[in-house]
């Protein structure tokens, strides 16, 4: 739902002061919000436009106190009014990203950088049927609902009833009503997915501890050519998902990625990256579903290249053979002769240059 025009009661707004500190509040007629800089009256915001500025009052709500502060220092009223109000906040409707970072939540939410990558990698567009496992607090679900729109359909399977309530409430607050194109199921993925029609969904997103154990049921309900994206946080999970996809033959070669985020400061000539950054948060593994009875094509493993056996589990003879294979594959005799010839030439050039400059070593 796109909101335009004057701000209305029931909406959420984001208040940002000159230092960049943000407060998100839900507007209610006659209500007030207490800040460390004074009180903000909701009635001063309701009916106004986005991009306006609201000024805090004293805890008693005295307009005279704020006005007095302006009279003492009209250019920088906050210098004298930290105790009595007069602190300014810019008023805006929150972006979806802002809403998610400030909304009540029980489960840890995905970072916006990862959510954006899921939407792109999983190719989620308007009108699609999407299946999501793991609703959590609704951060990913809100983006999916927004991406597919009213022409599409989102089905979310959440195991814990309390998280389902949090997820549903956040969606209701954001959209202003419960989205009619959303099917929220409470229970485990295996049992609930069996109730869903075969090859029905265009896209599937799995955010759970062991997505490799859910790939068979996911393939049953996804349409041929559909895209699946799994979100995991550790390398061991990543490896198990990728190998399970390859072993099943039901998915194309998985594409694996992670995203790092670093903000920058740009103020005059002080242009530099911020000291803090959002580093590793999770891996995305994306693949596409094969048609029934069709084996996925994967790159053939070279006979001499073994990436699966642990060298500590091999016998001494097998370890020696492995080392010999690596040595032979590392560089050929012809290549080695060429490298040595090139290096000999470079060493000779150094000697010639030293002689020409009269800088022979003593």
N, C-alpha and C positions, 0 to 999 in steps of 0.2 A: 504494500500500500504506500503510495507516494503522498507525502504530506506537504502541502503548500499553504501560503497565506499566513494569517495571524496565528500565533501560538494559542493553543486551546488547553483547557483543563483536561487532565488525564494523560497528556503527552509527557514524554521525558525530554528534558533539555540539558545541555551541557554548559556549565558555567566555567569560564577560563579567565584567570586573573593575569596581570601583566608579567608575572613570573612563570607562567605556563602551568600553574597548578589547576587541576580540573576537578569539578564537582558535578555529578550527575544527579538530578532530582526529578521527581514526577510532580508535575504541576497540579495543585488542588486549590480550588477557590477558598480563600480565607486562611490558608495554611502559611506557615513560615518555616524556613530552613536556617538553623543555627550554624554559623561558620566561625572559624577562629578570628575572623575580622568583623564580626557583627552578624546581624540578622538580615535575611533576604525574604521579603514578602512576595509570595507567589502572585498576588493580585497586581504587583508592579510589573509582572512579566506577561501574564495572561492578556491576550488581545494585542500584544505588541508584535513587531516583526522580528525575524531572525536578524542577527547582526547588530542588535541593539545592546546597550550597556545598562546594567542595573547596579545600583549603589546600595551597600549594606547600611543598616541602621544600628543604633544601639540595641541592646537586648530589650530595652523598654519600647523600642520602635519609634524613637523620637526623631522626627524629621528635622527639628530644630538643631539637634546635635550634629547631624550631617551637614546642614547648611552652615552652622557655625564653623565647622572644619574648613569648608570651602572659603569662607571669608578670611580665615587666618592664612591660608596658603592655597589659593585657587589653582596654581599650576601643579602642585604636588600635594594634594590633600591627604594622601595616605601617610605622610611624614608625621602628621600630628593627630591622626584619627584612628590609630590601630586599636585603641581601647573603646572608642565611641562610634565606630562605623566609618562610613565614607570610603570604603574599599570598593573598587570597581571590578565587575566581572562582565565579560562579553557573553552574550546569550546566543546559542546556536542549537539547532536540532542535532542530536548525535548521529554520526555515521554508524553504519552497522558495526564497524570495527570498534568504535568508541562504546557502543551499546554493550557489546560482548565483554569487553574488558572491565566494565563497571557493573554488569548484571549480577544478581545473587547466584551463587553456584555452590554445588556440593562437590562434584568431581572436578579434577584438573581439566582445564579446557585446552584445546589446541591453539597454538599461536596463529595470529592472522597470516603470517608468512607461509605456514604450512597449509592453512585452509585455502589460500589463493592458489597454491600449487596443486592441490587436489582438484579444484574446479577446472584448472587448465589441463592437468595430466589425464584426468578421468573424462575430460571433454563433456562436461555436464552443461546442457543447454535447455532453453525454454521448451516445454512440451514433453520432456522425457519422463520416463518412469524410472525412479531411482530407489534402490534398496540400501538402507544404512543400518549397520549393526553397531550398537553402542551409542545411545543418545547422549549419555552424560548429562551435562548441564544445558545442552542445546546449542553450543557455539557452532558446530559444523552443521547441525540441522537447520539453523536459521539461514545460513548461506545456501544450503541446498534448496530450501523452500523458496528462497528469493530467486535462485538460478532457474529452477524449473517453471516457476510461476503458476498461475491458476490453471493454465492449460496442461500442466504436467501433473505428476503424482509422486509423492515421497512416502515411502513406507519405512518406519524406524522400528527396530527391535531393540528394546532395552530390558535387561534382565531384572534390574532392581526397581520396584514400584516407586520408591521415594525419589530416585533419579528421574523416573518418567514424569513425576509430578513437577519437579523443578524444570525439566525440559519443556513441558507443556505450558507452564505458567510464563516462562520467559518468552516463548513464542507468542502467547496471547498478548502480553504486554507490548512486544515489539510491533506486531501487526495490528493491534487494536482489537482483535478478536481471534478466536482459534481458527487457524487456516483450514478451510474446507478441503483442500487438496492434500491433506496430511493424514496418514494412517499410522497411529502409534500403537504398537503391540508390546505387551509386557510378558516377558518369558525368555527362555534360552533360545539361541539362534537355531539350533537343530530342530527343536519341536515346532517352533513358529514358522520356519522356512518350509517345513513339510506341508503346511496349510496353504502355502502360496502356489499359484499356477506355474506350470513348467514354462521355461524360456519366455518369461513375461517381461522381465526388467531389461532396460537398455544399459543401465550402469549400476555397479555395486561398489559400496565403500565399506571396508571392514576396519574398525578401530577396536581391537581386542587383544587379549594376551596371546592367544594361539590361533591366528588366522589360518595357519596351514592345516588345522583340523577341520576347517569349515569350507575348504575349497570344493569338495565334492557336492555339498548342498548348494553352494553358491553357483556352481556350474549348472545345476539342475534348473535353477530359476532364471538364469540370465539368457538372453537371446543370443544366437550365434553372431559373433562379431562384436558383442557387447564388451565394455571395458570394465575391468575390476582394478581398484586401487586399495592396497593394504597399508595401514600406518602402524609402524612398530618403532620402538625406541632403542633397541640393542642390536648389535651385530649378530648375535646368536639367533635372535628371532628373524632377522633379515635373511640369514643363510637358510634357515629351515623353510621359510616361505618360498624362496627362490627355488630350492631343490624340489620341494613338493610340487610346485607348478611344472617343473621340467619332467619329473617322474610320472605325473598323471597323464601327460600327453594331451590334456584338454585345454591348455593355455599356450599362447605364443611365448617366445622368449621374454622373460620379465625385464622391464626397464627399471633401474634403481637410481634414486637421487636423494639428495638432502639439500636444504637451503640454509645459508647463513645470512644474517641481517646485521648491518652496521650503519648507524646513523652518522650524520655529519653536522658539524657546526659551521655556519657561514655568517660571520659578523665582521664587516669591513675587510681588513686584510687577514683576520684570524679565520682562516678556512682550513679545517682539519677534521679528521674523523673523531667521533666521540670516543672517550676512553672505554666505555662499556659497549658491548655488542651482544646480540642474541645469537649464540653459537649453535651447537648441536641440540636439537629438540626431538627429531625423529627422522626415520627413513620412509620414503614412499616407494612401494613396489607396484608397478603397473603392468598389466598384461591384457590380452584380448581372448575371448572365448572361441574355441574351435567349434565347428558344426558337429553334431552327433556322428560317431563312427569315423571321424577323420582325425588322424594323428598329427599333432603339431610338428612343424619342421624346426629342428634345432641344429646348431652347428655341431658337426661331428668332432669328437675328441680324437686328437692324434694318438696313435698307438704308443708312442714313446713319452707322451706327456700325461703323467698321473698327478692330478691335483687333489686327490681324495685320500690316499693312504697316508697315515701318520708315520713319519720316518722312525719314530721311537718304537713303533709296533713291529718293525721289520727285523729280520735276522741280520747278523753282521754281513753275510754274503749279499743279501738283498740291498742293504744300505750301500755297500761298495759298488754294486751294479748301478744303483740310482745315481751315485756321485759320478760314475763314469759316463752315464747318459747325459748328465748335466754338463760335464766337461766337453763332451763331443758336440753337444748342441750349442754350447756357449759361443765358440768361435772356430771356424775351419782353419786348416793349415794355410790355405791360400790367403784368407783374410788376415791371419796373423803375420804372414810374410809382408803383406802390403802395409800393415800398421807399423811394423818394425822399420821398413824402408822409409816410410814417411817420417818417423821419429828421427831416424839417422840423418835425414836431410835437414830437419829442423835444428838438430844439434850442430851439424856442420855450419849451418847459416849463422848460428850464434858465434862460433869460433871465427868465421870470416868477418863478421861485423866487429868483433873485438879487435881483430888485427887491423882493420881499416881505421878504427878510432884510436889506435895506439893504446888500448886498454887491456893488453894481455895480462892475465893473472901472474903474479910473481911466484 
